[in-house]
Every structure is written in structure tokens, then in C-alpha cells.
Amino acid sequence: MVEVSRKIMSQNKPAEHFTCQAAANMSQANGSMDYFPEPTGYGQLPADEKGRRTILVTNDDGYQAGGIQALVESLRGLGRIVVCAPDGPRSGFSASFTCTQPVTLRRLSDDGDVLLYACSGTPVDCVKLAMHRFFSEKAPDLIVSGINHGGNDSICIMYSGTMGAVLEGCVIGIPAVGFSLLDHRHTADFTAAKPITRQVVAQLLEHPMPYGVGLNINIPATPELKGIRVCRQADGYWHKEFHYVEGDENEDVATFQVTGEYMSREGDHTDTDRYWLERDYVAVVPVGVDYTHHKHLPTFKYLENT
């Protein structure tokens, strides 16, 4: 775990309130439409006395996970690191955020180089709340998510909380990158991944990224990485996604466990993340949030009114 040098905030600190339509509906149902005022003195982190760049770090495995610990260790010295991560596992939460109940935020430590905050919400909550509470006046230079325990290549990006945080960065126009190691184990070894994360982040801090573009970077679980390849997302899907455990849904309750078998539609294509990962290369895929299928805009012109 990122070393806790001193406790700053009490567990009794009032929860952060996020107002959305669902929350507004709840307030209206209770006969109140109150909007909660901000406490005095919050809204922007104090300026860094050393003039360093600021890196916002999050993940979906929780702030105690080995992957985010390895990531923070690899980034030390590249700037001031602000960690705002879930207080427990949030894998598979994609781009979801919390709007039906309050979200809490608590600072656990500050050693001068790394500030650590735990959030009760999702990875996207972490980014949104950090932007609201710490970066209301000056945005971080980079958002870094991970290192995820398990791959987020191909279609997995659609379900990934790690990449949900990256895509939130794309939405708000802040450079963002997500790192994932192809090892789901709690005890995964991130030794070979750490030089990659440091190298890439250092380069991204020096080379401005295009607006609205993030990076999805997957790292093979091998001590002998052969290199890095920039490529496209593989076309695939998950098959047999649930495993039956017990019970009968027609009589009472049946229980299932998510699982699955990856199915590729790529054939012999050699320009995908899956292809390079299988050959022990780090795969880098530029991503964004424009879901428009531009190629097929003319296809559906027949639906327009004349």
C-alpha cells in the first residue's frame, strides 16, 4: 500500500454531495431541493512549492491493490502525484458513476510527493470528484489509471473501470492513459511493468496528446518484454459468459458466476492488440469517446425526412 505517513481527515468528515437528476428527484420526494454549499477552503490544491507537474492516479481495484502501488512507485519523481482511488474493488464498473446516494472522500496520507485519497465511488467518481475538489482552477497534467490486475485489450475496454477513468479524461479534455497487466491474480508481479509505465508517462508529459484522445496500454505478464507496438483494438467478444453454480430460477433462485471464453473475429490480422500481446509486446491503442460510426452515416440517410 502507498505508505500512510499521517492521518489527515476523520472518518466522520461529511460525505461529498453530487447533484444529478436522480439525486434531485430524491430531494424533491423528501420535500427539499437543497443544493449543498462547499466548505470553506476547498476547491483547489495548494500550488506545488517545487513547481512540479501534477499526475492524477486512480484505478478500479482499490487503493490497496498491488497494481496501483507499483504504479505510484514507478512514477515517483516525475511530478506531484495525487491518488484518488476507490476504497475497494470496482472491476467491471466501466464508465458508471454514483448518483443515487452520496459519495465519500477521505485523505489518508501525504508524504510531500504523494497525496492519497480513498473514495467510496467508482473510478469515474474518483476522476469527477478529484476534478471538483482538487483541480477546480488548474487541471492535472495527466490522468493515469491502473495498473489493472488483468488485461483490458480488445472488447474488454467496454467493461473496464480502469479505462472508464481514462475515457472520462477524454470527455473533459485531460490527457489520460490506462495500464493493464495480463495477470488477474492478486499476487501478480508488476516488476517488468513498472519501467514501461514510467517510460510512457515521462514521454506523455513531454509530448502533448491530441484533444479527446486517451491511451489503452496492455502489458503481457512476462519478465522478457520484446518491445512496444501502437496498434488497433482487436475485434472479438466473450462467449459462455456465465457459469451455473446452483438453484433453479423457475422454482426459487439460481446462482451464476461470471466467466467467459474470448472469441476472435480477426483471423490472421497482424495489426491488433491481441496479436502483439500474444507475442510478448506491449500493446498501445489510442481511444476516444466518439461512438459515431462515421463510415455508415450515409447508410442510414434513407431515414431522414425529405
ChimeraX attribute file (.defattr): number of C-alpha atoms within 10 A of each C-alpha:
attribute: neighborCount
match mode: 1-to-1
recipient: residues
	/A:1	12
	/A:2	21
	/A:3	12
	/A:4	15
	/A:5	14
	/A:6	11
	/A:7	11
	/A:8	13
	/A:9	13
	/A:10	10
	/A:11	12
	/A:12	7
	/A:13	10
	/A:14	12
	/A:15	15
	/A:16	16
	/A:17	17
	/A:18	19
	/A:19	17
	/A:20	12
	/A:21	10
	/A:22	13
	/A:23	18
	/A:24	18
	/A:25	15
	/A:26	15
	/A:27	15
	/A:28	12
	/A:29	10
	/A:30	9
	/A:31	9
	/A:32	11
	/A:33	13
	/A:34	10
	/A:35	11
	/A:36	10
	/A:37	7
	/A:38	11
	/A:39	7
	/A:40	6
	/A:41	7
	/A:42	13
	/A:43	16
	/A:44	16
	/A:45	14
	/A:46	9
	/A:47	9
	/A:48	13
	/A:49	6
	/A:50	8
	/A:51	9
	/A:52	15
	/A:53	14
	/A:54	19
	/A:55	24
	/A:56	25
	/A:57	31
	/A:58	34
	/A:59	38
	/A:60	34
	/A:61	27
	/A:62	25
	/A:63	25
	/A:64	16
	/A:65	22
	/A:66	22
	/A:67	31
	/A:68	29
	/A:69	17
	/A:70	20
	/A:71	26
	/A:72	25
	/A:73	14
	/A:74	19
	/A:75	22
	/A:76	13
	/A:77	12
	/A:78	16
	/A:79	19
	/A:80	21
	/A:81	26
	/A:82	23
	/A:83	28
	/A:84	26
	/A:85	34
	/A:86	26
	/A:87	21
	/A:88	17
	/A:89	18
	/A:90	20
	/A:91	19
	/A:92	19
	/A:93	20
	/A:94	22
	/A:95	20
	/A:96	16
	/A:97	16
	/A:98	16
	/A:99	17
	/A:100	15
	/A:101	14
	/A:102	15
	/A:103	20
	/A:104	18
	/A:105	24
	/A:106	22
	/A:107	19
	/A:108	19
	/A:109	20
	/A:110	19
	/A:111	12
	/A:112	10
	/A:113	15
	/A:114	23
	/A:115	20
	/A:116	22
	/A:117	23
	/A:118	22
	/A:119	25
	/A:120	20
	/A:121	24
	/A:122	33
	/A:123	35
	/A:124	29
	/A:125	25
	/A:126	28
	/A:127	25
	/A:128	18
	/A:129	21
	/A:130	26
	/A:131	19
	/A:132	15
	/A:133	16
	/A:134	18
	/A:135	18
	/A:136	14
	/A:137	12
	/A:138	12
	/A:139	18
	/A:140	20
	/A:141	17
	/A:142	22
	/A:143	27
	/A:144	30
	/A:145	30
	/A:146	32
	/A:147	32
	/A:148	30
	/A:149	27
	/A:150	21
	/A:151	22
	/A:152	25
	/A:153	28
	/A:154	21
	/A:155	16
	/A:156	19
	/A:157	19
	/A:158	15
	/A:159	16
	/A:160	24
	/A:161	30
	/A:162	34
	/A:163	36
	/A:164	28
	/A:165	33
	/A:166	34
	/A:167	29
	/A:168	23
	/A:169	26
	/A:170	24
	/A:171	17
	/A:172	13
	/A:173	16
	/A:174	22
	/A:175	25
	/A:176	29
	/A:177	31
	/A:178	27
	/A:179	29
	/A:180	28
	/A:181	27
	/A:182	18
	/A:183	18
	/A:184	13
	/A:185	11
	/A:186	12
	/A:187	11
	/A:188	15
	/A:189	18
	/A:190	22
	/A:191	13
	/A:192	16
	/A:193	25
	/A:194	18
	/A:195	13
	/A:196	20
	/A:197	25
	/A:198	19
	/A:199	12
	/A:200	12
	/A:201	20
	/A:202	14
	/A:203	11
	/A:204	16
	/A:205	17
	/A:206	8
	/A:207	9
	/A:208	11
	/A:209	16
	/A:210	11
	/A:211	14
	/A:212	19
	/A:213	21
	/A:214	28
	/A:215	23
	/A:216	27
	/A:217	28
	/A:218	29
	/A:219	30
	/A:220	24
	/A:221	23
	/A:222	17
	/A:223	12
	/A:224	10
	/A:225	17
	/A:226	14
	/A:227	12
	/A:228	17
	/A:229	17
	/A:230	16
	/A:231	18
	/A:232	20
	/A:233	21
	/A:234	21
	/A:235	16
	/A:236	16
	/A:237	15
	/A:238	13
	/A:239	11
	/A:240	10
	/A:241	13
	/A:242	13
	/A:243	12
	/A:244	12
	/A:245	10
	/A:246	11
	/A:247	12
	/A:248	11
	/A:249	9
	/A:250	7
	/A:251	7
	/A:252	7
	/A:253	9
	/A:254	12
	/A:255	12
	/A:256	12
	/A:257	11
	/A:258	9
	/A:259	13
	/A:260	13
	/A:261	11
	/A:262	14
	/A:263	11
	/A:264	14
	/A:265	10
	/A:266	14
	/A:267	7
	/A:268	7
	/A:269	10
	/A:270	13
	/A:271	15
	/A:272	21
	/A:273	26
	/A:274	23
	/A:275	19
	/A:276	23
	/A:277	23
	/A:278	11
	/A:279	12
	/A:280	18
	/A:281	22
	/A:282	25
	/A:283	26
	/A:284	25
	/A:285	20
	/A:286	14
	/A:287	20
	/A:288	17
	/A:289	14
	/A:290	11
	/A:291	6
	/A:292	8
	/A:293	7
	/A:294	9
	/A:295	7
	/A:296	9
	/A:297	9
	/A:298	8
	/A:299	9
	/A:300	8
	/A:301	9
	/A:302	8
	/A:303	7
	/A:304	6
	/A:305	5
	/A:306	4
